[in-house]
Amino acid sequence: MRKISDIYNVSRETFSKLEVYHSSLLEWQNKFNLVSKNSLDDAWNRHFVDSIQLVEYIPDDAKSLIDMGSGAGFPGMVLAILLNERTPYLKVTLVESITKKTLYLNHVKETASVKVEIINGRVEQIKNRKFDVVTSRAMTSLIDLLDYAYPFLNKKGGCVFPKGKSWNEEVNIAKNKWNFNFEVFDSKTSEEGKIILIHNLVLRGTK
């Protein structure tokens, strides 16, 4: 099991919340199919540590973050737990369309005492909300992620998306529809994984 301190330093209180979260995932997986069964034995690294590494890419001055298609809460719930400590003024919103998964997210919110907003619904149904940061993990292709993210972004807002080995192809496809600036960083938990930061997102053909 990889240590969180290899990725990010957390307080004992925050670590305890992550442990409560981890234990609940193992328990609720027996009721609902929350994550891939193949990843469950290594859930700490595959889901928790993998999400924790994104914290360093969340700007300190960000005041709002939306995690699209949160599933079992990765990375959104993990980010909420860590950011509650680092930047308590930042409001985190999780959006998940599957009711049983939002039941689980609310359970984690209560048992781990996490300050977070949880919405049971589809991201495209949410209107008139703007955020400084948009995140999503393993939801869909980059071009589709940008379609979902664009209405949520403040003018200076940005996206933080973990991606796999096909990230470069996904960027090139997305460039056919969108203009944007991006940075790419190596994942600390996967040899093939990357973390893509996207800013100045504009639909091609518009100013």
C-alpha positions in Angstrom: 0.0 0.0 0.0 1.5 3.3 -1.0 1.7 6.0 1.7 -0.4 9.1 1.2 2.7 11.1 2.4 4.4 10.0 -0.8 1.8 12.1 -2.7 0.5 14.7 -0.2 0.8 15.5 3.5 -2.4 15.3 5.5 -3.3 15.8 9.1 -4.2 12.9 11.4 -7.9 14.0 11.3 -8.0 14.1 7.5 -6.3 10.7 7.3 -8.9 9.3 9.8 -11.7 10.5 7.5 -10.1 8.8 4.5 -9.9 5.6 6.5 -13.6 5.8 7.4 -14.3 6.4 3.7 -12.1 3.4 2.7 -13.8 1.1 5.2 -17.2 2.1 4.0 -16.3 1.5 0.4 -15.3 -2.1 1.2 -18.6 -2.5 3.2 -20.9 -0.9 0.6 -19.3 -2.7 -2.3 -21.1 -5.8 -1.1 -24.4 -4.0 -1.5 -23.8 -2.0 -4.6 -21.3 -2.2 -7.5 -19.5 1.0 -6.6 -16.2 0.3 -8.2 -14.6 -2.4 -10.4 -14.2 -5.6 -8.5 -10.8 -6.0 -10.0 -9.7 -2.7 -8.3 -11.2 -3.4 -4.9 -8.2 -5.3 -3.4 -6.0 -2.3 -4.2 -8.7 0.4 -3.7 -6.4 2.5 -1.5 -3.9 3.1 -4.4 -6.2 2.7 -7.3 -8.9 5.1 -6.1 -7.8 7.1 -3.0 -4.1 7.9 -3.7 -4.9 8.3 -7.3 -7.4 11.0 -6.4 -5.3 12.6 -3.7 -2.6 13.5 -6.3 -4.9 15.9 -8.0 -5.0 18.3 -4.9 -1.8 20.0 -6.0 -3.5 21.1 -9.2 -6.4 22.9 -7.5 -5.5 26.6 -7.2 -5.4 28.0 -3.7 -7.7 30.9 -4.7 -10.4 28.6 -6.1 -13.6 29.0 -4.3 -15.8 26.4 -6.1 -15.3 23.0 -7.6 -17.6 20.6 -9.4 -16.9 16.9 -9.9 -18.9 15.5 -12.8 -20.0 11.9 -12.7 -18.6 11.3 -9.2 -19.5 7.6 -8.9 -18.2 6.4 -5.6 -16.6 9.8 -5.0 -13.4 9.7 -6.9 -11.9 12.1 -7.1 -14.6 14.5 -5.8 -15.2 13.2 -2.3 -11.5 12.7 -1.7 -10.8 16.2 -2.9 -13.5 17.5 -0.6 -12.0 15.8 2.4 -8.5 17.2 1.7 -9.6 20.7 0.6 -11.8 21.1 3.7 -8.6 21.2 5.6 -6.4 23.1 3.1 -8.8 25.7 1.8 -12.0 25.5 3.9 -13.6 28.4 1.9 -13.7 26.2 -1.3 -17.1 24.7 -1.9 -17.1 21.2 -3.5 -20.1 19.9 -5.4 -20.5 16.3 -6.5 -22.8 15.3 -9.3 -23.9 11.7 -9.8 -26.9 10.4 -11.8 -27.2 6.9 -10.2 -29.3 7.0 -7.1 -27.6 4.2 -5.2 -24.3 5.8 -5.6 -25.6 9.1 -4.3 -27.0 7.2 -1.3 -23.5 6.0 -0.7 -21.9 9.4 -1.2 -24.3 10.9 1.4 -23.4 8.0 3.8 -19.7 9.0 3.4 -20.6 12.7 3.9 -22.3 11.9 7.2 -20.0 9.2 8.6 -16.7 11.0 7.7 -18.2 14.5 8.4 -17.4 16.0 5.0 -18.5 19.4 4.0 -19.7 18.8 0.5 -22.8 19.3 -1.8 -24.2 16.2 -3.4 -26.5 16.4 -6.4 -28.4 13.3 -7.7 -28.9 14.1 -11.4 -27.2 14.4 -14.8 -24.7 17.1 -15.3 -26.4 18.5 -18.4 -29.6 19.1 -16.3 -27.8 21.5 -14.0 -28.3 25.1 -15.1 -27.0 28.5 -14.1 -24.1 27.3 -12.0 -20.5 28.5 -12.4 -17.3 27.0 -10.9 -13.6 27.8 -10.7 -12.6 24.2 -11.2 -14.2 21.2 -13.0 -12.9 17.7 -12.4 -14.0 14.3 -13.6 -12.4 10.8 -13.6 -13.1 8.0 -16.0 -16.4 9.5 -17.1 -16.0 9.8 -20.8 -13.7 11.0 -23.6 -12.1 14.4 -23.4 -14.2 16.0 -26.2 -17.3 15.0 -24.3 -15.9 16.1 -21.0 -15.4 19.6 -22.4 -18.9 19.6 -23.7 -20.2 19.0 -20.2 -17.6 21.3 -18.5 -17.9 24.4 -20.7 -21.3 25.6 -19.3 -19.9 25.3 -15.7 -16.6 27.2 -16.2 -16.1 30.7 -14.9 -14.1 33.0 -17.3 -10.9 32.2 -15.5 -11.9 28.6 -14.6 -10.1 25.5 -15.5 -10.4 21.7 -15.8 -8.4 19.0 -14.1 -8.8 15.6 -15.8 -6.8 12.4 -15.1 -6.4 10.5 -18.3 -4.8 7.2 -19.6 -2.4 6.3 -22.3 -4.7 7.6 -25.1 -4.6 11.2 -23.7 -2.7 12.6 -26.7 -5.2 11.3 -29.2 -8.1 12.6 -27.1 -6.5 16.1 -27.0 -6.1 16.1 -30.8 -9.7 15.0 -31.3 -11.0 17.7 -28.8 -8.9 20.3 -30.7 -11.2 19.8 -33.7 -14.1 21.3 -31.8 -12.5 23.4 -29.0 -9.7 25.9 -28.6 -7.9 25.7 -25.3 -4.5 25.9 -23.5 -3.4 22.8 -21.7 -0.6 21.3 -19.6 0.2 17.6 -19.1 1.7 16.1 -16.0 2.7 12.5 -15.2 0.5 10.6 -12.9 2.2 9.5 -9.7 0.2 6.3 -9.5 0.3 5.0 -13.1 3.1 4.7 -15.6 0.7 5.4 -18.5 -1.5 7.9 -16.7 -1.5 11.7 -17.2 -3.1 14.7 -15.6 -4.4 17.3 -18.0 -5.1 20.9 -17.0 -7.2 22.9 -19.4 -7.7 26.6 -19.5 -9.2 29.3 -21.8 -11.8 26.9 -23.2 -13.6 28.3 -26.2 -15.7 26.7 -28.9 -13.9 26.9 -32.3 -15.3 29.6 -34.5 -16.3 31.8 -31.6 -14.4 34.7 -30.0 
